[in-house]
Amino acid sequence: MSSTTTLSFKHVSYLWDEAKAAELAGDEVALLVYRSNLLGADLRLTNYGGGNTSCKAMAKDPLTGEETEVMWVKGSGGDLASMKRNGLAALYVNRLRSLKNIYRGIEHEDEMVELFNHCIYDLASKAPSIDTPLHGFLPFKHIDHLHPDAAIAIAAAKDGKKITQELFSGTIGWVEWQKPGFDLGLQLKQCLDENPGIRGIMLGSHGLFTWGDTAYESYINTLEVIERCAEYLADNVGKTKPVFGGEKIQSLAKEERLQKAAALAPVLRGFCSGADIAATEGKGVSKTMVGHFTDDDRVLQFINSNDLDRLAPLGTSCPDHFLRTKISPLVLNLGKEEDLSDVAAVKEKLAPLFVAYRNMYTEYYETCKHPNSPAIRDANPVVILYPGVGMFTFAKDKQTARVAAEFYINAINVMRGAEAVSEYTSLPRQEAFNIEYWLLEEAKLQRMPKPKALSGKIALVTGSAGGIGMSIAKKFADEGACVIINDNDAGRLETAKATFTKEYGKDVFDTAILDVTKQDDIKKAFDVAALSFGGVDIVVNCAGLSISKPIEEHTAADWDLLYDVLVKGQFLVTQAGVEVLRKQATGGDVLNIVSKNALVSGPNNAGYGSAKAAQLHLSRLNAAELGKDKIRVNTVNPDAVIGNSKIWEGAWAEGRAKAYGIKVEELPAFYAKRTLLNEIIHAEDIANACFAFVGGLLHKSTGNVLNVDGGVATAFVR
């Protein structure tokens, strides 16, 4: 069965493993979780966090000991692809259905959600979602509610109902658009009663309901219906008329697109973070957005088309799409060949676009709001389209920005399909507002965890594949920042990448090969920051090396290497970072990891010590110059940080031990004993000092030196 079934599907993935399912036989809830994970694994079937699935089975009532019917359904939040049993809500079916006896009508929809709690079977289960009654009133043992692009394209088409009727010969019902809730559940049941024997129901502008008596039957039914929708679209897209009205402009070449995007992303990030508004009001930016860029072929086909100007303002149809992409995208008026090097001119051209978008969004809010609506939220766009180049999305964190891009690609797929078979229709603005500013959605937002101290921040820490740099990067990531991990050693960087992937996942970091003496490397690293996250907020100059030799053994090559890496490297990285920070106009931080040797004279240390002194004074000079840009420059002075640092590999440790007349293994204790606190200094101590500067409590401090050396009196600044 599996081999022939696999071959029969072209537009969806058949993933059912009969052996795996056999292991779960008899446990309907386990089979529900298994089916849900398979459906969530294919983004053509549903999008991240979207859709819900359920099963009904008999279970023992803990109060009476009698068998009773229970429904397990995906709870509020979560994602089908990763959902586990604890992501389900379990409710008594008879209690849930009895709620219709006290239902007071559609104007009292929201009060029903509280009443779901009186129907809960498993007190440890997930909170029931608003879609719970949509599953509860249908009699089927297994039900799938998904948002596949192929089905929504038909559901959002002007002739969607007629197409559905003809395509499935009446075996798929139709329910017109309505906000999810108790009444929609009653409408699904009514549709089934009026059309006995149907295999599913299409929800106008919304999605698809399908079912079966077993987990497998529901799975196959779902795949078959979506396959038929996708096949119908494939037979029509581009056949009778050009896709999106045909190509209006051609894309730039890949490398040029990425260069344009990297140059523009920090400027857009500044606008989306409200930097222009803050400057006008004489205030600092209260929060910074994180960005995502994609030049996916589907995006390029849409943004380069003749129909872009007609379709983009319409917005999306499916509530899941809309909630993450806002009422409509902002289309840039920059030509693909635009010179972006004159940042002031670019900002002058973009400013009216953002003002117009904010005014549009404010008017939308004021026109559609209800007396009890939540206050207006951020009026800046989430999705920004640059014809010939690609799509930017900005949100509170990387995952939200990335998912917004994925959802807008879903919306593009829907528009392409609907336009091929009919005419695309979006949600009416009032309906869209009712979803976006739904009190239940607001309550969900209010329950979200408080942002961490560095949420929305992006940090580039040089030399962060190990030692002090890695500790700083990890500390920032732990506190909510996105980080650019880099090193001049490709092998070391790969190891660090594996570590960060395991500990933080793909939305927290990106990597770049970076030799701080090479301007090309530096530019590419900041381009990675711009393309991956939208820009940078924190630049940490941590990359370094040490050479300890008596003056007579110290070569000119040693001297040049120290000054190139420590002093010139700090200068070049700061210079490139400041360029990005100024584009954003949101302020920022430059932290320089220097050394107590910048202040203390010691033997066999002429090159290293004097280079560190140059680093320290360069920090002061930069602080004096960059204050007008709200860019803070501060210094952390460590001493004798031994763990996992390249500095302590090879000759340096031997050189210091020789200088002090001790053995290499005695160095940690030697350094600790000479401090006032008698403490060994660890990389994490330096990371904590860096966080102290950027965590928000010292945002009015610049030009400072913070010693993290256990207390070396001769290194006191004053």
N, C-alpha and C positions, 0 to 999 in steps of 0.2 A: 504493500500500500504506500509506504513512504517514498519509494523511488518513483512510482508513477505520479504520485501527487506532487512531488517536488518538480517534476518536469512540466506539470500543467500550469504552473504559475510563472509568469514573466515579470510582473510588476510589483510583486510582494515576495517576501521570503518565507518559505515553509521551513520552520525550525523544529517542529515536533519530533521528539525522540521517543519512540515507542518503548524502548527499554527503560528510559528514565521515568516515563509516565507509569509504567508497570510497577515500578518501585513505590509509587505513591498511590496505587490503586486502593480504594476504600477510604481514602482521606480526601474528601471533596475540597476542604480548605487548602490543603497542600497542592492539589491540582489547580485550584484557583490562582494561587501564588505562582505556580509554574507557568500557567497560561499567560498570566499578566506580564511576567518577565519576558516571555517570548514576544508578546505584542509590543512591549515597550522597547525591545531591542531593535525594532525596525522603524526608523523615523518616518518611513512612508505610511505607516499605520497610525502613528500618533506622535505628538511632539513632547518635549521634555515637560514633565509635571502635568501633562494634559490627559484627559480621559479617565475613566474609572471602570472597574470590573466588579462582578459580584457572583456569589453562588448562594443557593438556599439548600439547607440540609437539616435533618432531624438531629436534635441534641437533647440531653437530659436537663430539665429545668432544675436548677440547684435548690429551689424552694419546695417544689412538689415531688421531685423525683420522676415526673412523667416526661415522656418524649414530647418535644415541642419543636415547631419549625423556626429556624434561626437563619437570618441572612447576614453573610459576611460580605462587606463592600469596602472598597478602597476608602480610607478615611481622608480627612481634610489635609491637604498638602501631600507631599511625597511624589514619587515618580514610579510609573509602572515597571520600568526596566530594573530598578533596584529594590522594589518593594518586598518586604518580608511579611511574615504573618502578623508581626506587631504593628504593621502599617494599615491593618484592616480594622474597621468598626464592625461589631457584632450586635445585631438587634433582633428582638422578638418580632417576627413577621406579623403576628396577629395584633400586637400593640401598635406597630407602625401603621398598619392599615386602619386601625380603629380611630386614628387621629382625624380621618376625614369627617367623623361625626362632630368634631368641635371646630373644624376649619371654618373661619369666618369670611373667607373670600380673598381675592387676589390682593386687595389693599392691605391685608394683614399677613402677607406672606412671611415676613421675616420672623414673626413671633413663633412660627412653627419649628424653627431650628432649635430653639430652647427646649421644645417639647420632645425632640428626638431623644433627649437624655433620659426621658421616662421609659424609653423603649429599649435601652441598652441591656444586652444579655451578659456580655463580658465586661465587667467594670474596669478591667485593665486595658481595654481596647482603645484604639485611636478615636478621636472625636469625629462624629459623623459629619459628612460634608453636605452642602446644599443639594447635591445630586442624589442623596439617599432615597427620596420618594420616587425618583425616576426608575429606580430598580425595584423598589418595594411593591409597587402596584402592578408590575408585570408578573405573570405567574411562572415564568420559566426558571429552571433550576440554575442555569448559567447565563449571564448577560454581559455583553461587552458594549461600552459606550466610548467611541474613539473619535478623533478629529483628523482623519486622513485627508491629505490635500485633494486627492482625487474625488472623494465624496463631497467635500466642502465646495469644490469648484462647481459641482452640479447644484448643491444646496444654495450657493450664492448666485447662481445664474438667474436671470430674469424669468426664464421659462423652466426653472428647476423642477417644479412640481410635475409639469407635463413630461419633461425628459425622464424623470424618475419612473413615472407611470409606464412610459413606452419602453424604457430600457429594461425594466424588470417585469414587464407584463402584469403589473398590478400586485406583485409579490412583496414589494417594499412600500410601506405606508408613508404618509407625509403629514407632518405637523408644522404649521407656520411658526416663524420666529417668535419666541417668547423667552424672557429672562428665566434662567433655571430656577426651580423652586417647586413647592408643593403642587401648585396648579398645573405646572407642566407635567408632573407625574400623573395627575388625573387625566390630562389630555392624551398621554401615551396609552393609558389603559382604554380610553374611549376609542382611540384610533384602532387598537387591536380588536375591541368588541365589534366595531363597525366593519372590520376587514379580517375576519377569522382566517387563520391559515397563513398569514403573511410571515415572512422570514426576518423582517427587520423594519425599522422606521427611520426615515430621513428627517432630520430637524432642519428647517429652513435657516440658512446662513450660519448653521451651528455645527452639525456633525451627524453621527450615525449611531443607531442602536441595532444590535444584532444579538442572537441568542441561540441556545440549544439545550437539549435535555442532559447532556454531559459536557464536561470541560472540552473534550475533543470536538464534539459536534459544534459547540459554540465557536471554537477556534477556526474550524474549517469554514463554517458559515460566514464568519467575519472576513476571512481571506478571500472567499469566493465573491462576496459582494464588492469588496474594495477592488479586487482584480477586475471585475466587470466594469466598474467605474473608470479605472485607469486605462483599460483597454479601449473604452469608448472615447476617452479624451485623446489617447494616442492616435486613434483613427481619424481624429478631426483637427488636432492642433497643426496649424500651418498648411492645411490641405485646401481650404476654400479662400483663405485670406492670410496675409503675412502675420506672423506672430507679433503682437503688440503694434500692429500697423507698419511693421518693417523697421529697418535700421535707419536712424536719423544721423548718428555720428558713429565713428569707429573708435574703439578703445585704443589707448596708448599701449605700447608694448609692455610686457610684464614688468621689466626692470624700471621703466619710466613711471608706471603706475605706483609702484612701491615707493619710489623716490618722492613723487608728488604727495602721496599719502603720509609719509613720514614727516615731510616738511609742513604739511597742513594740520595734522592731528593735534599738536599742542595748541595751535591757534583756536581750533574748534573746541578743544577741551576747556580753554579759558572762557569762551563764550558760554558753554554749557554749564560751567561752574559759576556763572554770573560775575566774572571778573570786571566786565564793562559796567555793570550796575553798581558793584562795590566801589569802583573808582569814582563814579559820578557822585555817590553818596559819601565818599571819603571814608569808607570802611574797608576792613579786610574781608576776604572771601571766607564765608562760614563753612563751606564744605566743597570738596573737589570731587568731580566725577571721574570714573575710570572708563577708558574707551576700548573699543574693539574695531578692527578693520577687516573687511573681506572684499575680495575681487572675484568671488565665485562667478562662474560663467552665467548662472541664472540671474544673478544681480546685474551683470553687465548687459545681458540681453534686454532687461527691463529698462535700466537707466539710460541706455543708448537709443531707445526706441522713439518712434513718432508719437506713441500713445502715453508717454511718461507724464506729460503735463495734464492730460485728461484723467488718468487713473490714479496718480499719486495723491491728489487732494481728497479722493473718495475715502481713503483709509481702508481698514480691514473689516471683515465680516464676522469671523469666528470670535467669540468673547475671549478665548485663550490668546489669540493673536493680539487682539486689541489691548488687553490689559498690559501687555508687555511692550507694545510699540507706540502707544499713544494714539491720539485721534488721527494724525496723519504725519508723514515725514516732512522734513525740510529739504527742498531741492536747491542746491547751490547754483548761483549764477556765474560761477567761475568757469572759464573755458578750460578745456583739458591742457591747452598749451600755455596757460596763464603763468607768468613769472611770479613765483611765490617768494623770491628772495627779498623783495621789499615788503617786510612784514606790516609796516604801518599802512601801506596802500591796500594790502589784502584785508586788514582789519577794517579799514574805512569802507571797503566794498561789501564786507560781510555784515557789518553792524546793522544796516537797515533791514537785512533779511531776518536777523534774530529779533529785532524790535517788532517787526511785522508778525513773526511767528508768536511771540509772547502776547501781542495784542489779540491775535486770532484766538489763542488758547483762553485768554482772559474773557473774551467775548463769549466764547463757547461755554465757559463756566457760568458766567453771569446770566446767560440766556436760558440755560438748562437747569440751573440749580433749584433745589427744593428748600423749603424752610428749615429742614433739619439736615441738609447736606453738610458733610465735613468741609473745613476750610479749603480754599484752593491750594493745590500742590504746586510743585515746581512747574513753571510755565515754559521751560526750555524743551526743545525737541529731544527725543530719544534716538530717532533714526535720521541720519543725514546722508543724502544721496549726492554724489559728485559724478555727473555724466562723464564717461570716458575713463574714469578712474576706479570707482568702487563705492562701497557703503561703510559709513562709520556709525557706530552706536555708542551711546554714553549712558551710564547708569551708576548706581551707588557702589558697585563692585564689579570685578571682571566677569564672574559667572552670570550676573544679571545682564550685563552688556552683551556677552556672547550669546546668551539665550534669546535676547531681544533680536539679535541678528538672525538667528535660526528661525524665529517665528516670522520675521519679515520675509525671509526666503519662502517660508510656507505660504505667506500671503501672496507673494509673487506667483508661486505655483498655482494658487487658487485663481488669481486674476487671469493668468494665461489660459487655464482650462476653461473658465467661465466665458471668456471672450471668444474662444474657439467654437464653442457650441451654442452660445447665445450672447448675452450681454451681462457683464459683471455688475452686481449690486452690492453695496456695502450697508452696514447697519445705519439706520437713521441716527442723526446726532443725539437726539434725546435718548434713544435706546442705548447708544454708546455711553453717554454720560451716566445713565442709570446703572450701568455695569461698573464703570470706572469709579464712581463715587457712591457705590452701594455701601450701606452702613455695615453690612456683614464683611465686605472686603476691607473697610476701614478698621473694623475690629481685628481682623486678621493682621493687618499692618501694625496695629498697636501692640499686638502680642509678640511681635518679632523681637529677637534679642537686641539689646542696646548695642550700637556700633562700638567696635573696639577703638582704642585711642588712635590707631593709624589707619583705620578704615578709609578707603578713598585715596590713600597716599601711594606713591610709586617711588621706589628707592633703587638707585644704582650704586652698588658697593663694589669698589674695585678690589680685585684679589679675593673674591668671595667663594672660591672653590675649596677653601680650607682655612684653618687657623682662625685668627681674629676676624677676618672678613666673613667667613662662614657663620661664625657666632653672631655677628651683627646682623647678617641677612636673616638668620633664623629668628632672632629676637624681633626684628621688624615684621616678619611674616606671622609670628605668633601674635603680634599686636594688630594684625589686620592689613598690613601693607602688601602690595605686590612688589616683587624684587627681581632685578636683573642680575643673575649669577654669572660671573665671568672670571676668566683666568687666561694667562698666556700659555698654559699647559693644557693641550686638548685632552689628554688622558685624565688628568686631574679634574677637568671640567665635566667629563662624562661620568665620573664617579660621583661628583657633586649633584649632577642632574638626576641620577638614580636615587640618591638620598632624598632630594627635594620632591621628586615624583611620589615616592613612597610616603613621605611625611605630610605633604601639603596638597598634592594633586596639581593638575595642569593649569588651573586658573589663578595660581598664586605666583608663578615665576616663569621667566624665560631665560635663555642663556645666550652668551656671546663670547667669542674668542676676543680677548682684549689684552694687547700689549700697550701699556700706558705711554710708551715712548713713540707710538705710531698714531698719527692723527687720523689715518684712514680707519684703523681699528676703533678708535674712540668715536668717530662719527657713526660707524656701523652699529656700535653698541647703543648709542642714543637713538638711532633709527629703530633698533629692536624695541626699545622702551616705548617709542612713539607708536609703532605699528601694533605692538602687543597690548599696550595699556593706555595709550593716548599722550604720554609725555613723561615727566619726572617731577618729583617734589623734593626728594632728598638725594644729595650726591655725597657719598662717603669716599674720601681718598684714603684707602687702606693698603693698597698694593705697595710692597716694599721689599727690600733686601738689606743685608748688613754685611759689611766687610770690616774686620778688626785686625789691623796690622800696625806694627811700629812704623814711624814715619819713613824710616830708611827702606822699608820693604813695600811701602804703599806705592803702587804704580799710577801713572796717568790714566791708564785704562780703568783701574779701580775707581779713581776719582770721577771720571766721566760717567761710568755706569751708575754710581751712587747718585750723582746730580741729575742724570737723565731720568732715572726712575722716580726718585723721591721728589725732586724739586720741579724739574720740567714736566714730569708726569702729572704732578698735582696741579700745575699751572694749566696744562693742556686740557685735562679732564674738567677742571673747574670752568675754564673758558667755554668749552662745548656745553656743559651743563647750564651755564648762565644763559646761553643763547636760547635753550629750550625754555628755561624758567621765564625769561622775558617774553617769549611768545605767548605763554599762558597768562602772564600778568597776575598770578595768584600767590606771589611770594615763594618762599621755600627755604631750604636749609642746605648748607655745605658744611660737612664735618670733616676735619682733617685729623687722621690718626698720626700723631707726631711721636714724641718720646721725651722722657725726662732728660735724655742726652742733649736736647735742644737748649737746656739750661745749665747742665752740670758738665764740668770738664773732667775727663778721665783719660787714662793712658791708652795708647794704641787705638785711637778713635778719631783721628783728625778728619777723615773723609766723611764718615757716617755722622759724627756729632755736628760738624759744620753744616752738612746738608739738612739735618733735622732742625738746626737753628734757622736755616733759610726757609724751611717749610713753615715754621712757627711765625716768622715775621711776614711771610707771604699771606698767611691767614689773617693777620692783623690788617694788612694792606687791602685785602679783598673785603674784609668786613667794613672798612671805612668807605670803600667805593660802592658797595652793593646795598647799603642800607636804604638808599632811595627807592630801590626795587622791592623792598620788604624781604630781601634775601639775607638770612642770618648766616654768619660764618663763625663757627666755633671750633675749638681744638680739644682733643682728648690726648693727654700725655700718659701713656702706659710705661711700665718698666718690667722687664724680665717676664714677659708672658711666654711660657715655654711650650705649652701643650699644642700639638698638631700644627706647628708653624714652620714654614720653610726657613725662617731666620735661624732656627736652631738645628738645621740640618748641616752637617759637614763642618767647615772651617770656622764658622762664627763662634760656635760654642767652645771649640778648642782654643780660639784666639782669646776669648774672654777669660776662660779658665787659666790660660797661660799668663794673662795680664795680672790676674789676682793671685797667682801662685797656688792654685787649687786644682783638683781633678774635675773633669766635666760633670760627673755624676753628683758632685758636691754643689754645683751651681744653684739649684733651686733653694736649698737650705741657706746657702751663702747670701743670696739676694734677699731672702725673707728676713734673715737676722739683721741685715743692715737697715731695715725699715723701722719706723716708729711703732707700727702695729704688729710687727713680726709675722707678716702674712705673705703666703705665696699668691701671686696674681694669676688669675685664669682668664682665658679669652672671654668667658661669659661676663666677667666684671667690666671689661671694656664695652661689651654690647649693652650692658645696663646703663653705663655712662652715656653712651650715644642716645639711648632711648630717653634718658632724662632731658637731653637737649631738644628732642623732636616730638616728645609725647604730648605737648600742649601746655605744660605748666611754665615753660621758659620761652614762650613765643615772643617776648619782648627783650630777649637777651641776645647780644651778638658781641663778637670780639673776645670771648672768654676762653680761659684755659682751665680745664678740669683735670687734675692729676689723679691717676688711678695707679698708684705705685706702692701702696702700703704705707706711705709717709716717708718721703726722702726730703729731709729738711733743706738740703742744698738745692732742691728742685722747686722750692717755693717761689712763686712768681714775684711776690713782694715780701 
